[in-house]
Amino acid sequence: MSNDEKQHVIETDAYQLLFQAMPDVVTVEQMCTMLDGISTKTGRKLLPSGRIAHFRIGRFYRIPKLNIIYYLREIMALGTPRDHDTLQL
């Protein structure tokens, strides 16, 4: 199995296991719940900063669930939350 195939399996497993009760595309409020209840103010700062890929419909943000998983994977690669302020913009 190649590295690309292994990466795809890991992403597929994470997608199927994490946030099963959430829809595939979430609102800011749902994203904040997924990120352990951060405030919506902090959640709204994450989006324009480019930390989490998203799109807008009118004036409302929509965030694909997979992008939140990518964000979590990125901050986990940086180390423990004590080592890095992951929400510092």
C-alpha positions as CSV (number, residue, x, y, z in Angstrom):
1,M,0.0,0.0,0.0
2,S,1.5,3.4,-1.0
3,N,1.7,6.4,1.3
4,D,-1.1,8.1,-0.6
5,E,-3.4,5.1,-0.1
6,K,-2.5,4.9,3.6
7,Q,-3.3,8.7,3.9
8,H,-6.6,8.2,2.2
9,V,-7.5,5.3,4.6
10,I,-6.6,7.4,7.6
11,E,-8.7,10.4,6.4
12,T,-11.7,8.1,5.6
13,D,-11.5,6.5,9.0
14,A,-11.3,9.8,10.8
15,Y,-14.2,11.2,8.7
16,Q,-16.4,8.2,9.5
17,L,-15.5,8.1,13.2
18,L,-15.4,11.8,14.2
19,F,-18.5,14.0,14.6
20,Q,-20.9,11.3,13.2
21,A,-24.0,13.2,14.5
22,M,-23.0,16.4,12.6
23,P,-24.0,17.1,9.0
24,D,-21.3,17.2,6.3
25,V,-21.4,21.0,6.2
26,V,-21.8,22.8,9.4
27,T,-22.6,26.3,10.7
28,V,-20.2,28.4,12.9
29,E,-22.1,27.4,16.0
30,Q,-21.9,23.7,15.1
31,M,-18.2,24.1,14.4
32,C,-17.7,25.7,17.8
33,T,-19.4,22.7,19.4
34,M,-17.1,20.4,17.5
35,L,-14.1,22.3,18.8
36,D,-15.0,21.6,22.4
37,G,-17.3,24.5,22.9
38,I,-15.1,27.5,21.9
39,S,-17.0,30.8,21.7
40,T,-18.6,31.8,18.4
41,K,-16.5,34.9,18.5
42,T,-13.3,32.8,18.5
43,G,-14.8,30.6,15.8
44,R,-15.6,33.5,13.6
45,K,-12.0,34.7,13.9
46,L,-10.6,31.3,12.8
47,L,-12.5,31.5,9.5
48,P,-11.3,34.7,7.9
49,S,-7.7,34.0,9.2
50,G,-7.6,31.0,6.9
51,R,-7.0,28.5,9.7
52,I,-10.1,26.5,8.6
53,A,-11.2,26.4,5.0
54,H,-14.8,27.4,4.5
55,F,-17.2,29.1,2.1
56,R,-20.0,31.6,2.4
57,I,-23.6,31.5,1.3
58,G,-24.7,35.1,1.4
59,R,-23.5,36.4,4.8
60,F,-23.4,33.0,6.4
61,Y,-20.3,30.9,6.8
62,R,-20.5,27.2,6.0
63,I,-17.7,24.8,7.0
64,P,-17.2,21.3,5.5
65,K,-16.8,18.8,8.4
66,L,-13.7,17.4,6.7
67,N,-12.0,20.8,6.9
68,I,-12.5,20.8,10.7
69,I,-10.9,17.4,10.8
70,Y,-7.9,18.7,8.8
71,Y,-7.6,21.6,11.3
72,L,-7.6,19.3,14.3
73,R,-5.0,17.1,12.6
74,E,-2.9,20.2,12.0
75,I,-3.0,21.5,15.5
76,M,-2.3,18.0,16.9
77,A,0.8,17.8,14.7
78,L,2.1,21.0,16.4
79,G,2.1,19.4,19.8
80,T,0.0,19.6,22.9
81,P,-2.3,22.6,23.4
82,R,-0.1,23.7,26.3
83,D,2.8,24.0,23.9
84,H,1.0,26.0,21.3
85,D,-1.9,28.5,21.6
86,T,-3.8,27.0,18.6
87,L,-6.4,29.7,18.5
88,Q,-4.0,32.6,18.6
89,L,-4.4,34.6,15.4
